[in-house]
Amino acid sequence: MDVWIITVGEPLPGFSGSARPWRSGALAAVLARREHKVTWWTSSVDHFSKTQWVQQSSTHTAGQNLQLQFLHGCLYHRNVSLARYRNHRQIAQEFLRLADDRKPPDLILCSYPTIELSEAAVTYARARRIPAYLDIRDLWPDEILTRIPVPARPLGRLALTPLYRAARHAMRGATGLIGISQAYLEWGLRLAERGASPHDHVIPLGYTGNLDRIVPGPVVEHRLREMGVDPDKRIFWFSGTFVGNIDLGTVIEAARQLADRDDIQFVFSGSGEREKKWCDQARGLGNVVFTGWVGSEDLAWLSGVARVGLAAYKPGATMSLPNKLFEYMSMGLPVLLSLGGEAAQLVTDNGLGDVYRAGDPRHLADLIKQRSGDVDWHAACSRRARALFQSEFAMDTLYQRYADILEDRARRGA
């Protein structure tokens, strides 16, 4: 096959150092190993560092059978901003401009969002009778609405009318929809105003699960200990990006209520737009440590000394089955989760940890007191998490199935 994958906001092979591949990166690698020609269309802007990967639209070889096609757009510095909206429109127009001069592929897979690129990809594909799938990862523009104060949401919804119109057009025009959860797939089908078809699928995010193959050196342990991480304590650990739906504020207030417990420590690994706010909130708390962004060796060491993984999401978060769950499962970490719906059901039905009320530090603190010294609970959750991850959510398993679906669709043609 000749496959186009259209995705922004992921680590890129050859550009992102040793960062592990995410969803499109993992799928692209599987397809390339199967000897398909893969072109990965992406933005020139590195969404995480808010810098330009390249200064103009250009093509770069990223491995055997894999090319990166950068789409140049303006820089933006805030995740929700007019500059980002302008960037999305620019790269969608750039995709249509460049794609028009290329030989059409056998199949297109576009990550949703961005809304603009998804609409452009579907428009291009329908005009040429090419199968086009949308991979639904975030519920935009609904996610934008959740960041608007409740009294202003009717006006916000009105202002977002063009985005909702474009989202509906993209969903309706796609050959099939692939959701990272059943709830996400159903959301896309509602926008498309149709029922599910054999072309619609649920493929969770999954995780590489290869940290157990990494042996961190003594320098890693020394550096993290110097930051204040104490492996002799019961560590409740969050690892991720400090943005959007994440809620470390509630965890910090729970830490404040547990400040007299010298056997418990909270460790937060990552960075993002809310980092300063949460660092300021935690100032003076001796049981809270921020490590900043960490590499794979640091993650491997931290996952070995942590007692519990914190899946901390704000009240009303639109997440369904976030990657964080699978990451902690792969490490054999019990989880304390603040989401409801499919995520809560996965955790409770499989005995992977506990669910606390989002935004309620007292409830979280009580659960931590209850579970911090429960050796049997920890061992049972850890065992079940590893087994479930290996059987259902390991990235190798998921993305082989994903590639099978795309190959079958391409064989069937338009």
N, C-alpha and C positions, 0 to 999 in steps of 0.2 A: 504493500500500500504506500501511497503518498499521503501523509496525514499532516494536517495543520492543527496544532494546539495553540490556543490563544488564551494567555494567562498573564496577569500582572500581579506584582506583590509577592513573589516567591524568590527564594535563593536561586541563583543562576549558576549552572556549571561553568567553571572557568572564570567566574567573576566574584563569587561569594566565598572564596577561600574554602575552609573545611566544613562550612555549614551543611547540615544534613539536607537531603532532598525532601521537599514537601510533595503534595499530591501530584501536581503536573510533572515535577521533576522525576518522581518515582515512575509514573506512567510512561513518560517519554523514554526513560532508560529501558523499561521492559519492551516497548515497541521497537526501539533501536536494536536491542539484542535479538529480536525476532526478524531483523533485517528489513524492517520497514523504514522508509525515508521519513524523518520527522522534522518539521519546521516549527519551532516554538516562537510565536509572535508575542512580544512583550514590550512594555513601556521603557523608554530611555531613563526614566526616573526610578532610582532605588527608593522604594516606599519607606524603608526603615531608616536609612540615614538621611533621607531627603536631599540627596545629591544626584547628579546625572551620571548614569553608567557610561554613556557616550554622548557626544555633542551633536550628533545628527543621526538620522535613520541610517542603519547599516546592518550588514549581515556578518556573523561570526561563526566559525566552525567550533562546536562545543564537544565533539566526539564523533566516533564513527556513526554514520547515519543520522546525526543530529546537528541541526543548525539553529542559531538564534537570530531572529529578525527583530531588531529594535525599531520601535516606532517613537519618533521624537515628539515630545510635548513639553510644555512649560513646567518649571519647577513649582512645587507647592510645599508649604511648611507645616500645615495643619491638616489632620485627616478629614475634618469636616470644614470645608472652606470653598469659597467661589473659585479660588485658584485650582483646587483639585477638580472641581466640576469642569473648569475650562480645559484642564489637562485631559480629562476623559473624552471630551468632545474632540480635541485635537488629535489624539491617537486613534480614535475611531475613524476620523476623516483620513488620516494618514494610512490606516489599514486599507481602506477602500481604494485609495490612490495607488498604493503599491501592489495590492492584490490584483488589480485590473490588468497589470502587465505580466502576471505570472500564469503559468499553466495551472489550471484548476486542479486541486487535489482530489483524492478519492473520498475523503471524509474530513469534516471539520469538527473539532471539539473545543467549545469556548466556555471558559469559566464565567459564572455569573455571581456577583458583579465582576466587571463593570457593566452597567446597563447599556451604555453607548456602544461598547465593543460587541456586546452580545447582539444588539439590534443590527449592527453593521455586518456581523458574521452571518446571521440568519438571512439578511437581505441579499448578501453576496451569494450564499449557497442556493437559495430558492431560485434566483435568476439563472443559475447554471445547473439546476437539478442535482445538487450534491447533498448527500445526507449531512445534517448538521445537528449536533447534540449540544445542549446547555447543561453544564455541571453546576448545580445550585449549591453555593457554599455560604452565602449570607443573604438575609431577607431585606435587600434594599429595594425600594426606598423606605420600607417599614422601619428599618434600623435608624434612619435619620429622624423619623417621627418620635422615637423613644427618647431622643436627646432634646426635644422641645418641651417646655413646661406644659403640663396637661391643659391649662386654660387656653393656651395658644395653639393647640394641636389642630383644631378645625381650620384655622387660617394656614397652618403649616401644611396640612393635607392639600389645601387649595393651591398653595405655592408649588407643591410637588407634583401637580397634575401632569406636566410634560414628562416627568420621569416615570410616573405610573403608566402613562400612555405608551411610552417606549418599552417598558417592561412587559406589558401585555402583548405588544406587537412581537417582541422577541420570543416570548413563551409560546404564542400561538403559531409562530412560523417554524419552530424547531421540529426536526424529525422526531426527537425524543428528549425526555428530561431525565437527568440523573441527579438524585438528591443525596446529600451526605446523611440524611435520616428520612424516615417515613414522613415526619411532619414537614420537612423541607420540600419533599416531592409533592405532597398534597398542597402545599402553598403555591408551588409553581403551576400545578394543574388547575387550581382555582383561578389564577391569573389567566391561564390559557382557556378557561371556560370549557373544559372537556374532562372526561373520565380517563383513567389510566389505560394505557395500551401496552402491547408486548414490547414496545420500544422504550418504555419508562422503567427505570431501575433505581434501587437504593444501594449505594456503595459507601459505607462509612469512611471517615478520614483515615483511620488506622494509624500505625506508627512503625518506624523501622525496627525498633526493638533490638538494636545492636549494641547498647551500652555495656552489656555484660562481656562483650569481646574486647572492650577497651580497658587497659590496665593503667590507671593514673600513676604518674611518678611521684616521688616524695616532694618534689617542688610544688606540685598542685596542692597536696595536703598542707604543706607549710604555709603557702599563700592564703588558703582559705582559713586556716587556724589564725593567722595573723589578722584577718578581717574580723575575727571574733567567733567563727563557727566552732562549736564545742561538741564533738562527736560523743562525749560522755553524757550529754543531756539527751532528752527525748525531743527530737527536732521535728517540728511541723513546718513543712517546706512548700513554698510556692515557686514554680519556675515558669516564666512566660513573659509576655509583653504587657507593660503597664498602660493599657489603653481601654477605651470603649466600655465593654461589658464587664471588665474585671473590677472587683471590689475588694481591695486590700484594706480599705478604711475600716470595715467591720472587723477584719482580722486583727488590725492594730488595736482597736478598742477591746477586743477579747484579750489580747496580750496585756493590755493595761490592767484588766481585771485579774489577771494571773501573775502579776508582777512579783508577788511574794513567793511564787513557786520557783525555787532555784534549780529544779530538775527539768524544766520545760524551756525550750527556746524556739523562736520563730525565725526562719530564714527565708528571705525573698531574693530570688535570682532573676534578673532581667532588667529592662529599662523601658522607657517610653514617655509619653507626654504627661503622665500623672506621677512620674517619679518624684519630682520635687515636692509636690503636695503631700505625698505619703511619707517621704523622709521627714518633712517638717512635722507631720502629725505624730510620728514615732519618736521625735527628739526627746531624749531623757529616759527612754525605756531601755533598760539594760538587757531585756530578753528578746530584743528584735535586732536582726542583722540584715543589712542590704549588701549583697555581694556584687551588684552590677551585672552586666551581661557576661555570661560565662561560656567557655568552650566545651567541647565534647568530653575532654578529660575531667574537667571540673564537674560536669553533670554526672559522669560516671561515679566520681567519689562522693558527691552529695547524695546521689540516689542510694548509695550503700550505707550512709550514716543516718539518713532521714528515717523517721518512724512512720510518718503519714504524709500523703500528698494533699495539698489544699486546692480544691477546684472552686475558687472563690469568685462568684458572679453576682452582679448587682441585682436588686429586686427588679423584676420585669424584663430581665435579659432575654433576648430573642434566640439565644443559643439552644440547640436541641441535643446533638451528640457531639460535643466539642472534642477536638484532638487531645486536650489535656487529660481526659479520662483514659484514653488508650495509652498515652505516654506513661502515666502512673501505673497502669495495669502491667505494661511491659517491664517495669522496674520491680514489680511485686510489691508495690506500696498500697496499703489501705488508703481509701480516699474519704475526705470530708467534703461534701458537695452541697452547694446552695441552689442548684437548679431543680425544677420539677420536671414533669413530663417524661419523655423517653429516657433522659439521663438518670433521673431518680429511679425509674423503674429498673433500668439496667443495674444500678448499684444495689438496690434493695432486693430484687429478685435473685441476684446471683451472690449475695453476701459479700460485696466488695468493700463495704464501709458504711458510713452513715450520712444522712441528709440533714442539714441544719437550715433554719429559716433565714433566707436572704435578708441582710440588713439587721440581724438580731445578734449582737455580740454576746449577750448573756447566754443565749441558747448555745452558741458556738463554744463559749468558755466552759459551760457545763458538760458538753460532749467531750471536750478535750480532757477535763478532769476525769471523766468516766473511763475514757479509752487509753489515756497515756500510760497507765500501768497494767493494762489488761493484756498479758502475754498471749493467752489462748486466742483472744479476738484477733490480735495482730497476726499470729501465725496462720490462722484459718483464712483471713481475708487475703493475705499475701499468696497463699497457695492457690486459692480460687482465682485470683486476679491473673496470675501467670498462666494457669491452665486455659482460662477463657481467652486470653489474649492470643496465645499460640494457636488455638483451634479456630478462632473466628476473626481476629482483628489484626493479625500480623500483616504488614504492608505487602510482603511478597505474595501472600495468599490473595489478598484483595485485588491487587493490581494485575495479577495474572488473569483473574476473572474479568476485570475491566477491559483488558486487551482483547480477551475472547469476544466480548460483546461488540467492540468496535470492529474487529475483523469480520464477524458475522454480518454486521450491518453493511460494511463496505462491499462484501460479496454480493449482497442483495441489490446494490446499486441505489439509484435515486428513490 
